[in-house]
Amino acid sequence: MSEAQTVHLSYDDGARAVELAREAVESFVRQGQREQPGSMREAFYARTGAFVRLQSTRGRGRLRGCAGAWDTTEQLGHAIVEAAIQAASGDSCGSEVEPKELDNIVVSVCIVSNTVITNDPLADLEIGTHGVAVDRGNAHGWLYPTLPVENDWSGAEFLSRACRKAKLPPNAWQDDDTMVTLIEGQVFRERVDGGAVEEL
């Protein structure tokens, strides 16, 4: 296994990360503008990746957008803004988030704290701790770390679904020419009831 640098956010920094993502989504959806991070907290100057996930609270709740990067060299504040805009755009889930949806969307942010390239994905994967990225040739796919907990997936199913997202065979994670990266991250999320941001 090989490891990258470690980044850890305080609760206050995590809450601000969610707030920044929300501001970026609303600015993009309402005005078509790119929100600037402004005066950033010290932690937001770290060069690490981030993912932003948008979930609807209507009906059974559906994914409205998810975007980001785990291997970016951008400063965290800018990575959050970029991921938020991409998640709200039509490129994420097929249709752009509309202004009328904003009050019924829950924003969550995953801050990449560490990455591990593994030769034994199933043994090294920790459900609830790791997201997964799969790369082979021009095929790339990744999945958010909270997904297997939310959907009661096994480690093997999580890896298989990451492969399918990359448009690879479900068992491609077992092949030597497939690179599997485990992504450790802190996940902060708005509460459906409007209460304080929670760390998952």
N, C-alpha and C positions, 0 to 999 in steps of 0.2 A: 504494500500500500504506500502511496505517497500523499503528503498532506500539504495544504496551503496555510496561509496565515489565519489567525483566529481573531474574530471581532465579536465583542459582546456589548449589547446595549442595556442601559438601565431601563427601568420601567418608564420613566419620564421621557427618555429618548424614543422608546418604542411607541408611546402614545403620540408623540409628535410626528413620528414616521407615518402613522395612520392618518393623522390630521393633514399632513402634507400630501399624502396620496389622495385623500378626499378633496382637498383644494384643487389639486391638479385635474382630477376627473371632472369636477364641477366647472372649472374654467374652460376645459376643453369642450365639454358637452354644451354649455350655455353660450360661450363666446367663440369657440373654435380657437382658443389661444393656449399657448404653452406656458404654464405656470412656472415661475422661477423660484428656486428654493429660498431666495432672499438671504437674510442673516441666518446662517446655519449653526446648529449646535456643533460642538467640537467633534462629536462622534460621526457626524455626517460628512466629514472630510475624509474618512477612511475610504480606501479604494476597495470596494467589495460589491458583490451583486445583491440584487433584490428582486422579489416577485411581488406583484400586486394581484389580488383575486377579488372579483366582484360577484356577489351572489344576490339574487333576488329573494325577497322575503315573501313574495306572493305565491299563492298555491303551495305546491310541494317544494318550492324553492329551487331555482335552476341557476346554473352558472351563466353569468352574463359577460364574463371576461376574465382572462388570466394571462398575464404576460410578464416578462422579465428576463434576466440573464444571470447566470451564476459565475461566469468567467469574465465579466466586464472589468475594465481598468478605470471606469468612471468613478468619481466621488459618489458616495452613497446617496447624498441628497439629490443629485442629478439622476442617479439610477432609479430612485423611487419615482421621481416625476416622469421619467421616460416610460417606465413599466406601467404606471397608472394610465397614461395617455394611450399606450398600446392596448391595454386591457379594455378601455372604453371605446376603442375604435372598431370598425367593422371587420378588421383583419383578425380579431381574436375569436369571436364566436359567431361570425357570419353577419351580424347586424350591429350597427353603432348604438351605444346607449343613448336613449332620448331623454330630454329634460324632465318629462313627466315620470320617468323611472327613478330619478335620483333619491327621492324620499323613501323608496322601497328597496334600496340596495345596501348591503353590508360590505364594507371595505375591510380587507385584511392584507397585511404586509408580512412577507417573510424576508428577514434580513439574513443573508448568507454569512454564517459565522466560521465555517470551515468546509473544505472539500477534500474528499478522499477518493483517489482512483484505486479501485479494488480488483484483484484477480480472483476473488471468491465472493461474489456479490451476496449470495444467499446467507453465507456465514457471517459476513460483516454487516449486513443490513440490520438496523434496529428500527422496528416499526414505532412510529410516533416521534422518532428523532430525525430520521433521514428522509429527504426527498431523493429522487433518482433521476439521473440524466444518462441517456444512452446515445452513443455515437458510433457510426460505422460508415465510412466513406462520406457521401453527401447526405446521409440520413441522420437526423438529430431529433431527439424527443426528450422531454422532461416532465415530471409530475411533482406536484406540491406535497410537502411532507405530511400534511394532515389527512390526505385522501384515504390511505389505508385504514386509519382509525375511524374515520367517518363512515366508511363503506364495509368495514370488517373484512378487509382483504388480508390474505396471507402474504408473506414475503415473496413467494414465487408468483403470486397473482399480480402483486404490485410491479415486479420486474417485467412480467409479461405485458402488462398494460402500458408500461413505458415504451416497450418495444413496438407495440401496435401503434402508439402515438407517433413514433418515428417512422411508421409504415414499414416496419421490419417484421419478420416472423415472430410469433409470441415467444419462442424459445431462443431467440437470437442472443439474449444476455448470457447464454451458456457457451457461445462461440468465442474462440481466442481472438478473432479479428473484430470483436465488438468491445468498445471501451465503455465501462460502466463507472460513473462517478456518483458517489454518495454525497449528498448535500446536507450538511448540518445547518440548521437555521432556527432563529427565534421567530415565532409567529405571534403577531399582535393583531387583534381584531375588534372592530366595533361591536357593541352588544345590540341585539335586536331591539331591546327595550329602551335604548338610548342612554343607558348607563355608561360608566367609565369604561374605557378601552380595557380589554382583558388580554393577558398573555397566555397562550395555549401551551 
